Amino acid sequence: MRFNSKDGSLNETMILTTLDKHHFKDLNPKWQRHLKRMFKEIKDDDLIKVNYYVYKDAKPDLEIIVNNRKVLLSVKSGHAPTMHYEPIKTFFDFLRQLNVPERIIKIISFYHYGYSLKKGVTNYILSREEIITKYSKEIKEVNDYFANHDDIVGEIIYRCIIRGRLKRDLMDYFYYGSVVKGFLLSTSDIIKLIINSKNDSCQSIHFKQLTYVSCARKIDNPRRHHLKINWPILCIWYYDDKFMNRFG
């Protein structure tokens, strides 16, 4: 599955259209299962209302209402979907508030910008491939640190998936996929799945399953000082029958 931002908006619209102003009994079995998770007391004749979430810079995308009870749903699709986008400065300030050591932050900064770690060498920017090849030990040091600090990873999950940097409304549920096929996770599902995961790769800096991505390394790129957090395993789970039987 590969979608761009336009496809993502279309996906949200299709889900909204499938649910909005429909009675629970008229939904297909897949969406009945999902609505039953979100609204445990839902009845056949209950009418479902769906709106776009009002703030575009928040984690929820859709607002689903049944009998005056509201659930905020985040919707994602595509290969290695981006969960979060933020200036590197505010993200590093956030890590410092969590007492992440300066050495760890320094390595992440090096990974982000690609400057050589050698003193006095500032006129050459390493590519991601060069960083991975030459500095796998440092990347592993960062990944091992977060692998052993579940409390910090939990805070990163809240910032990057559930709450957001600007602390808008928390999303209640997370849906990955298309209107035809996809899976639904609660916030507690998300935390458990990520915290309990292992990722020993040195191919990237990551917070367990969440991958850190430098938006750009070229000096003249306006996105150079921004980062993305991706959740690549979602597209693998999408094709995992056992996982889909549980959450699909």
C-alpha positions as CSV (number, residue, x, y, z in Angstrom):
1,M,0.0,0.0,0.0
2,R,1.4,3.4,-1.0
3,F,-0.5,6.6,-0.5
4,N,0.3,10.3,-0.7
5,S,-1.3,13.0,1.5
6,K,-4.1,13.4,-1.1
7,D,-4.8,9.7,-1.0
8,G,-4.8,9.9,2.9
9,S,-7.5,12.6,2.8
10,L,-9.5,10.6,0.3
11,N,-9.2,7.6,2.6
12,E,-10.6,9.6,5.5
13,T,-13.5,10.9,3.3
14,M,-14.4,7.3,2.3
15,I,-14.4,6.2,5.9
16,L,-16.6,9.2,6.9
17,T,-19.0,8.5,4.0
18,T,-19.2,4.8,5.0
19,L,-20.2,5.6,8.6
20,D,-21.9,9.0,8.6
21,K,-25.7,9.1,8.9
22,H,-25.9,5.3,8.8
23,H,-27.5,3.0,11.4
24,F,-25.3,0.4,13.1
25,K,-27.3,-2.5,11.7
26,D,-26.7,-1.2,8.1
27,L,-22.9,-1.3,8.3
28,N,-20.8,-4.2,6.9
29,P,-19.5,-6.8,9.5
30,K,-16.0,-5.2,9.5
31,W,-17.2,-1.8,10.5
32,Q,-19.7,-3.2,13.0
33,R,-16.8,-4.9,14.7
34,H,-14.8,-1.7,14.9
35,L,-17.8,0.4,16.1
36,K,-18.6,-2.2,18.7
37,R,-15.1,-1.8,20.1
38,M,-15.4,2.0,20.2
39,F,-19.0,2.0,21.5
40,K,-19.6,-1.1,23.5
41,E,-23.3,-0.3,24.2
42,I,-24.1,0.4,20.6
43,K,-27.5,-0.9,19.3
44,D,-28.8,-1.9,15.9
45,D,-30.9,1.2,15.4
46,D,-28.3,3.7,16.7
47,L,-27.4,6.4,14.2
48,I,-23.8,7.2,13.6
49,K,-22.5,10.7,13.0
50,V,-19.0,11.5,11.7
51,N,-17.2,14.8,11.3
52,Y,-13.7,15.9,10.4
53,Y,-11.8,16.8,13.5
54,V,-11.6,20.6,13.7
55,Y,-7.8,21.0,14.2
56,K,-5.6,20.0,11.3
57,D,-2.5,20.0,13.5
58,A,-3.8,17.4,15.9
59,K,-3.6,13.6,16.0
60,P,-7.3,12.8,15.6
61,D,-8.7,13.0,12.0
62,L,-12.4,12.0,12.5
63,E,-14.9,12.6,15.2
64,I,-17.4,9.8,15.6
65,I,-20.6,10.3,17.6
66,V,-23.1,7.8,18.8
67,N,-25.8,8.7,21.3
68,N,-24.0,11.9,22.3
69,R,-20.8,9.9,23.1
70,K,-17.8,11.0,21.0
71,V,-14.8,9.0,20.0
72,L,-11.7,10.6,18.3
73,L,-10.2,8.5,15.5
74,S,-6.8,8.8,13.9
75,V,-6.5,7.4,10.4
76,K,-3.3,6.3,8.6
77,S,-2.5,4.4,5.5
78,G,0.5,3.7,3.2
79,H,4.0,2.3,3.4
80,A,6.0,3.4,6.5
81,P,3.4,6.0,7.4
82,T,4.6,9.2,9.1
83,M,3.1,9.6,12.6
84,H,4.7,12.9,13.6
85,Y,6.4,15.9,12.2
86,E,8.3,18.5,14.3
87,P,11.2,21.0,14.5
88,I,14.3,19.3,15.8
89,K,14.8,22.0,18.4
90,T,11.4,21.4,20.2
91,F,11.9,17.7,20.0
92,F,15.3,17.9,21.6
93,D,13.9,20.2,24.3
94,F,11.3,17.5,24.9
95,L,14.0,14.8,25.3
96,R,16.0,17.0,27.7
97,Q,12.8,17.4,29.8
98,L,12.8,13.6,30.0
99,N,16.4,13.6,31.2
100,V,17.8,11.9,28.1
101,P,21.6,12.2,28.3
102,E,23.3,14.9,26.2
103,R,25.5,12.3,24.5
104,I,22.4,10.5,23.2
105,I,20.9,13.8,21.9
106,K,24.3,14.7,20.3
107,I,24.3,11.4,18.4
108,I,20.8,11.9,17.2
109,S,21.7,15.4,16.1
110,F,24.7,14.0,14.2
111,Y,22.4,11.4,12.6
112,H,19.9,14.1,11.7
113,Y,22.4,16.6,10.1
114,G,25.1,14.3,8.9
115,Y,28.1,16.4,10.0
116,S,31.3,14.4,10.7
117,L,31.9,13.7,14.4
118,K,35.6,14.6,13.9
119,K,36.6,17.9,15.4
120,G,37.0,20.7,12.9
121,V,35.4,18.8,10.1
122,T,32.2,20.7,9.2
123,N,32.3,21.2,5.5
124,Y,31.1,17.7,4.5
125,I,27.7,16.2,5.1
126,L,27.5,12.4,5.3
127,S,24.7,10.6,3.7
128,R,22.4,8.3,5.7
129,E,24.2,5.3,4.2
130,E,27.6,6.6,5.2
131,I,26.4,7.2,8.7
132,I,25.0,3.7,9.0
133,T,28.2,2.2,7.6
134,K,30.7,4.2,9.7
135,Y,28.7,4.9,12.9
136,S,26.7,1.7,13.5
137,K,28.1,1.5,17.0
138,E,26.8,5.0,17.9
139,I,23.4,4.2,16.4
140,K,23.2,1.0,18.4
141,E,24.1,3.0,21.6
142,V,21.1,5.3,21.1
143,N,18.8,2.4,20.2
144,D,19.9,0.4,23.2
145,Y,19.3,3.4,25.5
146,F,15.7,3.7,24.4
147,A,15.2,-0.1,24.4
148,N,16.0,0.1,28.1
149,H,13.9,3.1,29.0
150,D,10.2,2.1,28.5
151,D,9.1,5.2,30.5
152,I,10.7,7.5,28.0
153,V,9.5,5.6,25.0
154,G,6.0,5.8,26.5
155,E,6.3,9.6,26.6
156,I,7.5,9.6,23.0
157,I,4.5,7.5,22.0
158,Y,2.1,10.0,23.6
159,R,3.8,12.9,21.8
160,C,4.1,11.3,18.4
161,I,0.9,9.3,18.1
162,I,-1.6,10.0,20.8
163,R,-1.4,13.6,22.0
164,G,0.9,15.6,19.7
165,R,3.3,18.4,20.4
166,L,0.7,21.1,20.8
167,K,-1.4,19.0,23.3
168,R,-4.7,19.0,21.4
169,D,-7.3,16.4,22.2
170,L,-5.9,12.9,22.6
171,M,-7.1,10.4,20.0
172,D,-9.1,7.5,21.4
173,Y,-8.5,5.0,18.6
174,F,-6.1,4.5,15.7
175,Y,-7.2,3.0,12.4
176,Y,-4.7,1.8,9.7
177,G,-5.8,0.8,6.2
178,S,-8.4,1.6,3.7
179,V,-12.2,1.6,4.1
180,V,-12.3,-1.9,2.8
181,K,-9.5,-3.5,4.9
182,G,-7.7,-2.3,8.0
183,F,-7.2,-2.7,11.7
184,L,-8.2,-0.7,14.8
185,L,-6.1,-0.1,17.8
186,S,-6.9,1.5,21.1
187,T,-4.4,3.8,22.8
188,S,-3.5,1.0,25.3
189,D,-3.0,-1.4,22.3
190,I,-0.6,1.1,20.8
191,I,1.5,1.5,24.0
192,K,1.6,-2.3,24.6
193,L,2.6,-3.2,21.0
194,I,5.4,-0.6,20.9
195,I,6.7,-1.0,24.4
196,N,6.8,-4.8,24.2
197,S,8.5,-4.8,20.8
198,K,12.2,-5.3,20.0
199,N,14.2,-3.7,17.3
200,D,17.9,-4.5,17.2
201,S,18.6,-3.0,13.8
202,C,21.4,-0.4,13.4
203,Q,20.0,0.8,10.1
204,S,18.3,3.7,11.7
205,I,17.7,5.5,15.0
206,H,14.5,4.3,16.5
207,F,12.4,4.3,19.6
208,K,11.5,0.6,19.6
209,Q,9.2,0.3,16.6
210,L,9.1,4.1,15.9
211,T,11.8,5.2,13.4
212,Y,13.5,8.6,13.5
213,V,13.8,10.3,10.1
214,S,15.7,13.4,9.1
215,C,13.5,15.3,6.7
216,A,16.5,16.7,4.8
217,R,20.3,17.0,5.1
218,K,21.0,19.5,2.4
219,I,21.9,22.9,3.8
220,D,19.6,24.9,1.5
221,N,16.5,22.7,2.2
222,P,13.9,24.5,4.3
223,R,12.9,21.2,5.9
224,R,16.4,20.5,7.1
225,H,15.6,21.4,10.8
226,H,12.6,19.1,10.9
227,L,12.2,15.4,11.8
228,K,9.6,12.8,11.1
229,I,8.7,9.7,13.2
230,N,7.5,6.8,11.1
231,W,5.8,3.5,12.2
232,P,6.9,1.1,9.4
233,I,5.6,-2.2,10.9
234,L,2.0,-1.1,10.3
235,C,2.2,-2.2,6.6
236,I,3.6,-5.6,7.7
237,W,0.8,-6.1,10.2
238,Y,-1.7,-5.3,7.5
239,Y,-0.7,-8.5,5.7
240,D,-0.3,-10.6,8.9
241,D,-3.4,-12.8,9.1
242,K,-2.9,-13.5,12.8
243,F,-2.7,-9.8,13.6
244,M,-5.7,-9.0,11.4
245,N,-7.8,-11.7,13.0
246,R,-7.1,-10.0,16.3
247,F,-7.5,-6.3,15.4
248,G,-9.0,-6.3,11.9
